[in-house]
Amino acid sequence: MKFFQRRSDAQERAAYRTRLERTPVQVSVLTEDGAQAVELIDLASGGCALRVPEALARGLATGAHVRLAFITAERTIETEAAVRNIEAGGVRARVGLQFSTPEHLIAQLDGLLEGGAWRYFNRRQSFRVRTERGAQSAAEFVVLRWGAEEQRFALHDVSTTGISLRIARREEVQLPSGELIDAELFLPVAGSPFRLGVVVAHDSEVGGARRIGLRFDDVATPGLARAQEQILQFVLARQRRVLREWGADSVA
C-alpha cells in the first residue's frame, strides 16, 4: 500500500509555486541577474536547506558563496552562505548551505519571526535525539516498504526532518537510492504511526556498523507539517529527560 502520491513534473512545478506563494517568509538567492525566489526546507543554527529550480542549481557549485535574502513583512535580511551540497531532484534540487556569519543572522531573525512564520525558521528542527535501547525500544521503530520488500528496523535517532538506522555490516540490506520509500514511523507520541515518504540521504560506515539516513519528503507526504509538530514534541521531551538524567548523574 502506498502512503504518498507521485507527481508529474507539471504537478511538482505547480505545487512548488503554490508553496512559495503561501509561505509567510520569502527566501531568495541573489544573483547578478536579480533575485530568484526559492523554498526554505529547514534552518539550523549554522545553515539552511533550500529547494531551488534545477536551472538555478546548475549555476551553483560546492564551495561557492551566494547571497541570500530572507524577506518578512517587517524587513529584508541579507546574508552570505557557502554551498555545502547539491542534490538533484528533477525539476528542483536541494541545496545545503552554511552561513558565513550565523550569529548575526539568527540574532536578527529572533526578533522578527513570530506565530505561524516561526515554523519556517524553527531551529529546533535541527535537534536530533537517540531512540531508546532495550525493552522500551519496542515502541520506537520504522517499517519500510519498497518494491516487493517490507522490513522493520530499529531507529538509531530521529528528528523532524528525518531518521537514521544503525545496521550491522553482516545484514544484507539494500535500500533503493534516489527513490521514494514508504515509511511507517512508530513513536510513543500522539499521531503515531506516521505515514511518510522518505528518501535515502546517506549510507555510510560509522563505528563498525552501517548508518543509513533517511529524510522526509514533503512533496510526497501529505500533511508532513502536522506530523513534524508531533515528532518535535517527542524530540523535545526526550531531550529534557536526557538533560535531567545527566544532571542527576552529575550530582551523584
C-alpha positions in Angstrom: 0.0 0.0 0.0 1.3 3.4 -0.9 1.2 6.2 1.6 2.3 9.0 -0.8 1.3 10.2 -4.2 3.8 10.5 -7.0 3.5 13.7 -9.1 4.3 14.6 -12.6 6.8 17.4 -13.4 4.0 19.8 -14.1 2.3 19.0 -10.8 5.6 19.5 -8.9 6.1 22.9 -10.6 2.6 23.9 -9.6 3.0 22.7 -6.1 6.4 24.5 -5.8 4.8 27.8 -6.9 1.9 27.4 -4.5 4.2 26.8 -1.5 6.2 29.9 -2.4 3.0 32.0 -2.6 1.7 30.7 0.7 4.9 30.9 2.8 4.8 33.9 5.1 8.6 34.2 4.8 10.1 34.6 1.4 13.6 33.5 0.6 15.6 34.5 -2.5 19.0 33.8 -3.9 20.6 37.0 -5.1 22.5 36.8 -8.4 23.8 39.2 -11.0 20.5 38.8 -12.9 18.4 39.7 -9.8 16.6 37.8 -7.1 15.4 34.2 -7.6 12.7 33.1 -5.2 13.4 29.7 -3.7 11.8 27.5 -1.0 13.2 27.1 2.5 13.2 23.5 3.7 14.7 24.0 7.1 17.1 26.2 9.1 19.7 25.1 11.6 21.9 27.4 13.7 24.7 27.3 11.2 23.0 27.0 7.8 19.9 26.1 5.9 18.5 23.8 3.2 16.7 25.2 0.1 14.7 23.7 -2.7 15.6 25.6 -5.9 14.7 25.3 -9.6 17.0 23.0 -11.5 18.2 25.8 -13.7 19.5 27.8 -10.7 21.1 24.7 -9.2 23.1 24.2 -12.4 24.8 27.5 -11.8 25.9 26.6 -8.3 28.9 24.6 -7.2 30.0 23.1 -3.9 32.2 25.6 -2.1 30.8 28.6 -3.9 29.4 31.6 -1.9 26.0 33.0 -2.5 23.9 35.9 -1.2 20.5 35.1 0.4 17.6 37.4 1.2 15.1 36.4 3.9 12.0 38.6 3.4 9.4 39.1 6.1 6.6 41.6 6.4 8.8 43.7 8.6 12.0 43.8 6.7 14.5 42.0 4.5 17.7 40.4 5.9 20.6 39.6 3.6 23.4 37.2 4.4 26.2 35.2 2.7 26.4 31.4 2.7 28.6 28.7 1.3 27.2 25.9 -0.8 27.9 22.6 1.0 26.0 20.1 -1.1 23.6 19.9 -4.0 21.1 17.0 -4.6 19.5 16.8 -8.0 15.7 16.1 -7.9 14.1 16.5 -11.3 12.6 20.0 -11.8 14.0 21.1 -8.4 17.2 20.4 -6.4 18.0 20.5 -2.7 20.9 22.8 -1.8 22.5 22.8 1.6 24.3 26.0 2.7 26.4 27.1 5.6 26.0 30.7 6.8 29.2 32.8 6.9 28.0 34.8 9.9 25.3 32.6 11.6 25.2 34.5 14.9 24.5 37.8 13.1 21.6 36.3 11.0 20.0 34.4 13.9 20.1 37.4 16.2 18.1 39.4 13.5 15.6 36.6 12.8 14.8 36.0 16.5 13.3 39.4 16.9 11.2 39.2 13.7 9.6 35.8 13.3 6.5 35.0 15.4 3.5 32.8 15.2 3.0 30.9 12.0 6.1 32.3 10.4 8.4 30.8 13.0 7.8 27.2 11.9 9.6 28.0 8.7 12.7 29.0 10.7 12.4 26.5 13.6 15.9 25.9 14.7 14.7 23.1 16.9 14.2 21.1 13.7 18.0 20.5 13.7 17.8 18.8 17.1 18.3 15.0 16.8 17.8 12.5 19.6 18.8 8.9 20.1 16.0 6.5 20.5 15.5 4.0 23.3 17.6 0.9 23.7 16.3 -2.3 25.4 12.7 -3.1 26.3 11.3 0.4 25.7 12.6 0.4 22.1 9.6 -1.8 21.1 7.6 1.5 20.8 10.2 3.2 18.6 10.8 1.7 15.2 10.0 2.1 11.5 8.6 -0.2 8.9 9.9 0.4 5.3 8.3 -0.8 2.1 9.9 -0.6 -1.3 9.1 -2.7 -4.3 8.0 -6.1 -3.1 10.1 -5.7 0.2 8.8 -4.9 3.6 11.1 -4.7 6.7 11.0 -3.4 10.2 14.1 -1.5 11.6 15.0 -0.2 15.0 15.7 3.5 14.9 19.1 5.0 15.7 17.9 8.6 16.0 15.1 10.8 14.9 14.5 14.5 14.2 11.7 16.4 12.5 13.5 16.2 9.2 14.4 12.6 9.1 15.6 9.4 10.8 18.6 7.2 10.8 19.1 3.4 11.1 22.1 1.5 12.6 22.5 -1.8 10.8 25.2 -4.4 11.4 27.5 -4.9 8.4 26.6 -8.6 8.2 23.0 -7.7 7.4 22.3 -7.5 3.7 20.0 -4.5 3.5 19.9 -2.6 0.2 17.5 0.3 0.2 16.9 2.0 -3.2 18.9 5.1 -3.7 17.2 8.1 -5.1 13.7 6.6 -4.9 10.8 7.2 -2.6 10.2 4.6 0.1 7.0 4.1 2.1 7.7 4.6 5.8 5.5 3.9 8.8 7.2 5.5 11.8 6.2 4.4 15.3 6.9 6.6 18.3 5.4 6.8 21.7 3.6 10.1 20.9 0.2 11.3 19.7 -0.4 10.8 16.0 1.8 7.7 15.7 2.3 5.8 13.4 3.3 8.5 11.0 3.0 7.5 7.3 5.7 9.2 5.3 7.6 9.2 2.0 11.3 9.1 2.7 14.5 9.1 0.6 17.9 7.8 1.4 20.1 10.7 2.3 23.3 8.8 3.1 24.6 5.3 3.7 28.0 5.1 5.4 30.0 3.2 8.0 30.2 4.6 11.5 31.8 2.7 14.4 31.9 -0.6 12.6 28.2 -0.5 11.6 26.3 0.9 8.7 24.4 4.2 9.3 21.6 4.9 6.9 20.0 8.3 7.0 16.5 8.8 5.6 15.0 12.3 5.0 11.3 13.0 5.0 10.0 14.1 1.6 7.5 16.9 1.9 6.2 16.7 -1.7 5.5 13.0 -1.3 3.9 13.2 2.2 0.6 15.0 2.6 0.3 16.6 6.0 4.0 16.4 6.8 4.0 19.7 8.7 1.4 18.2 11.2 3.5 15.1 11.7 6.6 17.2 12.2 4.9 19.1 15.0 4.1 15.9 16.8 7.5 14.4 16.2 9.0 17.7 17.6 7.2 17.1 20.9 8.8 13.7 21.1 12.2 15.1 20.4 12.0 17.9 22.9 10.6 15.6 25.6 13.4 13.1 25.1 16.0 16.0 25.2 14.5 17.2 28.5 14.6 13.7 30.0 18.2 13.2 28.9 19.2 16.5 30.5 17.5 15.7 33.7 19.3 12.3 33.9 22.6 13.9 33.0 22.1 16.4 35.8 21.2 13.7 38.3 24.3 11.7 37.4 26.5 14.8 37.7 25.2 15.4 41.2 25.6 11.8 42.3 
